[in-house]
Amino acid sequence: MGSLLDVTLDRLPLVLSLRQAAQYLGLSVVTLKRRIYEKKLKAYKDGGRWKIRREWILEYETNLLSECTA
Protein backbone atom coordinates (compact mmCIF):
# COMPACT_ATOMS: atom_id res chain seq x y z
CA MET A 1 0.00 0.00 0.00
CA GLY A 2 1.28 3.49 -0.84
CA SER A 3 0.96 6.59 1.26
CA LEU A 4 -2.33 6.89 3.11
CA LEU A 5 -2.15 10.67 2.94
CA ASP A 6 -3.46 10.66 -0.64
CA VAL A 7 -6.17 8.05 0.00
CA THR A 8 -9.80 9.00 0.48
CA LEU A 9 -11.76 7.35 3.26
CA ASP A 10 -13.72 5.07 0.92
CA ARG A 11 -10.46 3.68 -0.49
CA LEU A 12 -8.99 2.85 2.92
CA PRO A 13 -8.84 -0.80 3.95
CA LEU A 14 -11.81 -2.00 6.03
CA VAL A 15 -9.50 -2.45 9.03
CA LEU A 16 -6.38 -0.37 9.64
CA SER A 17 -3.42 -0.87 11.91
CA LEU A 18 -2.68 1.77 14.50
CA ARG A 19 0.16 3.12 12.37
CA GLN A 20 -2.01 3.29 9.23
CA ALA A 21 -4.79 5.11 11.08
CA ALA A 22 -2.31 7.54 12.65
CA GLN A 23 -0.81 8.28 9.25
CA TYR A 24 -4.23 8.85 7.67
CA LEU A 25 -5.38 11.13 10.51
CA GLY A 26 -2.07 12.99 10.66
CA LEU A 27 -1.51 12.07 14.30
CA SER A 28 1.31 10.32 16.10
CA VAL A 29 0.82 6.73 17.21
CA VAL A 30 1.12 7.88 20.83
CA THR A 31 -1.64 10.47 20.38
CA LEU A 32 -3.87 7.92 18.68
CA LYS A 33 -3.37 5.44 21.54
CA ARG A 34 -4.29 8.19 23.99
CA ARG A 35 -7.50 8.86 22.04
CA ILE A 36 -8.31 5.13 22.20
CA TYR A 37 -7.73 4.97 25.97
CA GLU A 38 -9.83 8.13 26.40
CA LYS A 39 -12.56 6.31 24.44
CA LYS A 40 -12.63 9.05 21.82
CA LEU A 41 -11.79 6.50 19.12
CA LYS A 42 -13.06 2.94 18.96
CA ALA A 43 -10.48 0.21 18.44
CA TYR A 44 -9.83 -3.40 19.32
CA LYS A 45 -6.80 -5.59 19.83
CA ASP A 46 -6.11 -8.52 17.54
CA GLY A 47 -3.19 -10.62 18.71
CA GLY A 48 -1.87 -7.75 20.81
CA ARG A 49 -2.03 -5.21 17.98
CA TRP A 50 -4.54 -2.38 17.78
CA LYS A 51 -6.97 -2.45 14.86
CA ILE A 52 -9.37 0.31 13.86
CA ARG A 53 -12.31 -0.13 11.52
CA ARG A 54 -12.71 2.37 8.69
CA GLU A 55 -16.18 3.48 9.88
CA TRP A 56 -14.77 4.21 13.36
CA ILE A 57 -12.30 6.64 11.79
CA LEU A 58 -15.18 8.38 10.03
CA GLU A 59 -17.10 8.51 13.33
CA TYR A 60 -14.04 9.98 15.07
CA GLU A 61 -13.63 12.67 12.39
CA THR A 62 -17.35 13.51 12.55
CA ASN A 63 -17.15 13.90 16.33
CA LEU A 64 -14.14 16.19 15.99
CA LEU A 65 -16.00 18.40 13.52
CA SER A 66 -19.06 18.61 15.74
CA GLU A 67 -16.85 19.62 18.71
CA CYS A 68 -15.33 22.41 16.62
CA THR A 69 -18.70 23.80 15.55
CA ALA A 70 -20.30 23.56 19.00
ChimeraX attribute file (.defattr): number of C-alpha atoms within 10 A of each C-alpha:
attribute: neighborCount
match mode: 1-to-1
recipient: residues
	/A:1	5
	/A:2	6
	/A:3	9
	/A:4	17
	/A:5	11
	/A:6	9
	/A:7	11
	/A:8	9
	/A:9	14
	/A:10	10
	/A:11	10
	/A:12	16
	/A:13	13
	/A:14	11
	/A:15	16
	/A:16	18
	/A:17	17
	/A:18	20
	/A:19	16
	/A:20	19
	/A:21	22
	/A:22	18
	/A:23	16
	/A:24	19
	/A:25	15
	/A:26	12
	/A:27	13
	/A:28	14
	/A:29	15
	/A:30	12
	/A:31	11
	/A:32	20
	/A:33	18
	/A:34	13
	/A:35	15
	/A:36	16
	/A:37	12
	/A:38	10
	/A:39	10
	/A:40	16
	/A:41	19
	/A:42	17
	/A:43	21
	/A:44	12
	/A:45	11
	/A:46	9
	/A:47	7
	/A:48	7
	/A:49	9
	/A:50	15
	/A:51	19
	/A:52	21
	/A:53	17
	/A:54	17
	/A:55	14
	/A:56	15
	/A:57	20
	/A:58	14
	/A:59	14
	/A:60	15
	/A:61	14
	/A:62	12
	/A:63	13
	/A:64	12
	/A:65	11
	/A:66	9
	/A:67	9
	/A:68	8
	/A:69	6
	/A:70	5
